[in-house]
Every structure is written in C-alpha cells, then in structure tokens.
Amino acid sequence: MDFSSLLLGLLDNLIRGLSLGSVYAIIALGYTMVYGIAKMLNFAHGDVIMVGAYVCFFAISTYGLPPVIGILLSMVVCTALGIVIERLAYKPLRQAPSLAVLITAIGVSYFLQNAAQLLWTSSPKVFPSVVPKGNLTLFDGQLSISYLTIVTIVVCVIIMLVLTFFTNSTKMGKAMRACSEDKGAAQLMGIDVNATISITFAIGSALAAVAGVLLCSAYPSLTPTTGSMPGIKAFTAAVFGGIGSIPGALLGGLLLGIIEIFAGSYISTQLSNAIVFGVLIIVLLVKPAGLLGKKIREKV
Amino acid sequence: MTKLRHMKKSTRTSFFTYGLVIVAFLIIQILRGTVGIGSLLEGQLIPICAYIVMAVSLNLVVGISGELSLGHAGFMSVGAFAGCAMANGLQNLVPSEPLRLVIAILFGALMAALAGFLIGIPVLRLNGDYLAIVTLAFGEIIKTILTNLYIGVDANGLQASFVNDTTDLAEGGIALIKGPMGVSNTSARISTFVAGFILVMVALIVVFNLVNSRAGRAIMATRDNRIAAESVGISVTKYKLMAFTVSAALAGAAGTLYGCSQITFSANKFDFNTSILILVFVVLGGLGNMWGSVIAATALTILPEALRQFSDYRMLVYAIVLILVMLATNSPAIRSFFLRIVRGGRNEDGPSRSAKKEAAK
C-alpha cells in the first residue's frame, strides 16, 4: 500500500466517522439540553428516535409523501410526543429524587418500545433513504462520498448554528440558560419554568426525529429497538463532551463517531464498541467532568 | 416478644428479612412437595433467587454507598462465565454436584470481586452521573470481551484465544467459553432451588453484617456527606471500594447460580437492559431497604410471567405499572391524593413530606 492510498483511506474513514458522529451529536444535543435544564437522564430519548424513524417510514413508503414532508411530519409527531411524555411522566416528579425520575424514564422507554412492537411488529422494515442515492467522487474516483454522508454533516452543522443562535440570542434561549443555572432565581425573574422545560423537551424530541431519519437512511433496518444502542452511544457522547454543554455534545458526538469508525476499520469491528467505551473511561479519568464540562467546586 | 422489642432496630430489620425469606422458602418447598406450583413458576425459582441476590448486592452500592451503577450485570456476567466454565471443566474431577456448584460459585464470586476491585479503583474517583456512565461503559466492555473470548480445556491444559477462535482442542477436550455462542453446560444443570435459597441467605447475612458494622457506618457516612466523612478520618476510597467489591462478588455468585441453571447462555444475556432491570428492583424496593429489594425482585420477575394471559400486551402493561408505581410513590400531588382517600376526606395536617424535605434543604 503506497502513501497516497493510505492517506485516502484515512480521509474516507474520517468522513464516515464525521457522518456517524453527526448523527450521535444530534441525538446527544437532545440528551444534553434536557439534562442541563431538568437535571435528568432521559433514557426514553433513544426511543423517540425510533418513533421518528417509523413515522417518516410510513409517510414515505405507505403514503408516498415526499421525503421532506415525511421528515417534517416526524418532527411534528416527535415534538408532540416529547411534550406529552414530559407532562404525563416527568412533570409530576419535579421534586422527586433523581433515581425515581430515572426509573420513570426507563419505564417510558419500555413503553415506547413495546407500543411500537404492538403497532408495527418486530420484523425489520427497510427504510428508504431520504437522500438520493449516489456518490460524489473526488481524486479521479479514488474517493467517493455518498450524498447522504454530506447531507448528514451539513444538517448537523446547520442544527448546531441555529441552536447556538437560539440559546445565545433569543429570549426563550436565555430563559433556558437561566433555568438550567438556577430554577428558583429564574422563576423570581418571571420566567415560566414549566413552559421552558416543555420547550426544551420539544426541541430535543424534534432533533431526535431528524437523527432517527438520518440514522435509518444510513443503516436502513428499522425495528422497535433501533433507537436503544445509538441512544446509549449518544448519551455517552454527551457525557464525553461534558453533559449540559451544547458545544460539548457536538464535540463528543463527532469524536465518538470518528473513534468508532477508526476502531472498526483499523483494529477490529467486533471490538469497536469496547474501544469507544474504553476511550470514554480514559477521558473521564483525566477530565472527570468531560471535555468541555465545567468543574463544579464543592463548597463546605 | 419483649426480647424482640428490646432489640436494636437494625437487628429487628435483619431478622425480619431472614424470616421473610425462610418462610417464603418453606411455603414454596411445601407447595412443591404437595400440590405443585406449576411449571411456569417452577422454572422461575432459580432466576428469582439470582435476581434477589443481584438486587441486594446492587442495593449495597446504590442504597448504602450512594453510587449509581449502571453496569451491575457485567459482574453477573463475569461470575456466570467464570463459574460455569469452572463447573464444566471440573465435571470429571469433582463428581459431586453440590460440591462442584459450591466451588463454581466461589470461583465466580472471586473473579467478579477481582473485576469489581480493578474497575472500582478508577471508577470511584468520579461521582454522580459520570460514575454512572463509566459503570455503563465497563458493563459494555465486559460484554464485548466475553463475546470475543474462546477458552477450551483438553489433555494439554487450558487454551484461550481472543476475537478469532484459534483454540485447537484435542480429542476429549471441552470448549468452555465459545465466543458469541457463550457457555453450554455440558454437565447437567447443577443449580438447585435449595442452593439458590442458601445463596440468598448468605448474601443477606453478608450485607446486613457489613451495613451494621463499623465499616458499614463509614460507608453510609461517605454517602451522606463525603467531605464531613473525610474530615473525621474516614478513607472514602477504601470504604467505597469495599462496598463495590463485596457487591461485585455477590453479583458474581448470583451469575454462577443463574448460569448453571441454563442449558446455554451468551454474554448478550447480561447487557445494559439487565443492569437496568436490577436497578428497577432496587429503586422500587426502596434504596437501602433490603427486604424491599427481595420483594421487588420476586414480584417483578413473576409479574411478566403472571401477565402471560395478556400475551402481547404484557410488557406494555409492565411498563405502565412501572411508571404508575413511580408516580404514585414519588409525586407529592398524587401521594396526597392517596392520603386523602385513606384518611377519609380529611386533608393531611402539617406540611407534606416533600415540603419538609424542601425546608430541610
């Protein structure tokens, strides 16, 4: 193997890693925003991804709607789902110990998986790609990048830019940051904390729908448990980058995707998950609050 | 009776729990001897024992030591693989089944304790959700490693390989661990309900004696206030590591018990979902409450089986029950609603428990 093909191989893996990492980053954003504001690990997030993917699948395959409408529809359904879950299951537990909320989130996750299994059976559905098939070829055909990969990365960048603008510059975004810093003080300043938490769930769930569609376009087998493993990985990514931090979720997601693809290509496919988690452990041991997380000093 | 009243509360709780388990065991044994309990429940007896031990051991980490662990099934996995590989390897050397089971369980517990100790050293430096995610990560790593491990034994001794099966066993050799295929119990399934009962009792005795000892009070002190505990000279790492290792050893023993009751099992059996399942037992039973864990583990293992008449809907019902129980026990609004019903329309006097908790902050 000569040097240029080695370099091209590296580049190819890097792009694939960025694409997978973009999906993780979009999911991790949902985790991290909800954690930042409600201080809870929303384990049902991975299953919202799955619901989003199913909605899009039926919109495109069964009703023959164009992919854009399918994505918008799944975003709307997931947003509504996120708000309903928050209202029914999490809102009554605002004051409860965090473990009780965690178990409730797990209950919601079981509920969504089993409801999906009843409604749509467990036989895998072949997801139609929402992006036209085809490749962009570079370097005289030595490097080909699928359109889906490009679209995934671009979508992730757009989402990141919009979210950054939203949280930094809009009134709602400021309210969100205020709530995540100190709920009591935010309430005293006239911020509707409950509405803000609902909106956070809505945004997180809409992002989950987008992630679900992109994920299933890349790995087209859709089952009721499709969302679990990417959910766990994205959760890992959120912690990796520093949970509660939006740029951290992006960084964590991208790094996780790249490490996974590289470990799979150069070391062993079977061991890629173990390597991803191993790197996570090492990073957390060196930086116990994640890459971009703030270290909170304990006061005595 | 007067003697019982003079006992310390902790002693009374532990005796109540022992009594609960012994009475349940006797009732089931009598029923099995006379009318029978049905094949469904019969098949669940050993798993229930294993899950009780898992719940009690996880309660030691989550309830007593106050650290959220999401990878407890990993230790169960280590125990199951190590213990059952040992049991299969010894089938010609140790003909007595109970003795073989005891050796297997001890070996499984030892290996899991070793894993717990090694993992605990780095993990326990972290706290809160970061600790939780690292235990999750270790659980997944253990699963991946065991899925890719091949170990066999023949006349030439032990052979092991990783990722690709290169073990070349001579005639009469036994493949102990077969990568993604897991472990097949070539010898008869040696776990029994009596062994399960004894293991539950041992686990309870170990945990109660640890909790009510000087070490146990130190562990609870580090949970309640790490800084205050450190300032009175308690080594936080040492005591947290002690709780973590004991918990891992018990989980390993439970794993061996479970593994030796199955014809075959693979590492995928002990994944993240199993860890979560056991955490659900612990939280539903009450943090730090051992008899709660025993009851929750039993009830929630039987519940999906008892719901078989709903066939497809059973897991959905299970999920709804789980959510409703969490809401009913933790939501102040719903709890006061129930209290009002119980007290016959009267409003509860004094601030509610959650309000008191807020005030205490």
Chai-1 contact restraints between the chains, C-beta under 6 A:
chainA,res_idxA,chainB,res_idxB,connection_type,confidence,min_distance_angstrom,max_distance_angstrom,comment,restraint_id
A,A89,B,I323,contact,1.0,0.0,6.0,A-B,restraint_1
A,P92,B,L327,contact,1.0,0.0,6.0,A-B,restraint_2
A,P92,B,S331,contact,1.0,0.0,6.0,A-B,restraint_3
A,L93,B,N330,contact,1.0,0.0,6.0,A-B,restraint_4
A,L93,B,S331,contact,1.0,0.0,6.0,A-B,restraint_5
A,Q95,B,S354,contact,1.0,0.0,6.0,A-B,restraint_6
A,A96,B,N330,contact,1.0,0.0,6.0,A-B,restraint_7
A,L99,B,V283,contact,1.0,0.0,6.0,A-B,restraint_8
A,A100,B,M326,contact,1.0,0.0,6.0,A-B,restraint_9
A,A100,B,N330,contact,1.0,0.0,6.0,A-B,restraint_10
A,I103,B,V280,contact,1.0,0.0,6.0,A-B,restraint_11
A,I103,B,V283,contact,1.0,0.0,6.0,A-B,restraint_12
A,I103,B,M326,contact,1.0,0.0,6.0,A-B,restraint_13
A,T104,B,I323,contact,1.0,0.0,6.0,A-B,restraint_14
A,T104,B,M326,contact,1.0,0.0,6.0,A-B,restraint_15
A,I106,B,I276,contact,1.0,0.0,6.0,A-B,restraint_16
A,G107,B,A319,contact,1.0,0.0,6.0,A-B,restraint_17
A,G107,B,L322,contact,1.0,0.0,6.0,A-B,restraint_18
A,G107,B,I323,contact,1.0,0.0,6.0,A-B,restraint_19
A,Y110,B,A319,contact,1.0,0.0,6.0,A-B,restraint_20
A,F111,B,A319,contact,1.0,0.0,6.0,A-B,restraint_21
A,N114,B,M315,contact,1.0,0.0,6.0,A-B,restraint_22
A,N114,B,L316,contact,1.0,0.0,6.0,A-B,restraint_23
A,N114,B,A319,contact,1.0,0.0,6.0,A-B,restraint_24
A,L118,B,D312,contact,1.0,0.0,6.0,A-B,restraint_25
A,V239,B,I133,contact,1.0,0.0,6.0,A-B,restraint_26
A,S268,B,V163,contact,1.0,0.0,6.0,A-B,restraint_27
A,Q270,B,N148,contact,1.0,0.0,6.0,A-B,restraint_28
A,N273,B,T144,contact,1.0,0.0,6.0,A-B,restraint_29
A,A274,B,I141,contact,1.0,0.0,6.0,A-B,restraint_30
A,A274,B,T144,contact,1.0,0.0,6.0,A-B,restraint_31
A,F277,B,A137,contact,1.0,0.0,6.0,A-B,restraint_32
A,F277,B,E140,contact,1.0,0.0,6.0,A-B,restraint_33
A,F277,B,I141,contact,1.0,0.0,6.0,A-B,restraint_34
A,L280,B,A137,contact,1.0,0.0,6.0,A-B,restraint_35
A,I281,B,V134,contact,1.0,0.0,6.0,A-B,restraint_36
A,I281,B,A137,contact,1.0,0.0,6.0,A-B,restraint_37
A,L284,B,Y130,contact,1.0,0.0,6.0,A-B,restraint_38
A,L284,B,V134,contact,1.0,0.0,6.0,A-B,restraint_39
A,L285,B,P122,contact,1.0,0.0,6.0,A-B,restraint_40
A,P288,B,L126,contact,1.0,0.0,6.0,A-B,restraint_41
A,V300,B,I227,contact,1.0,0.0,6.0,A-B,restraint_42
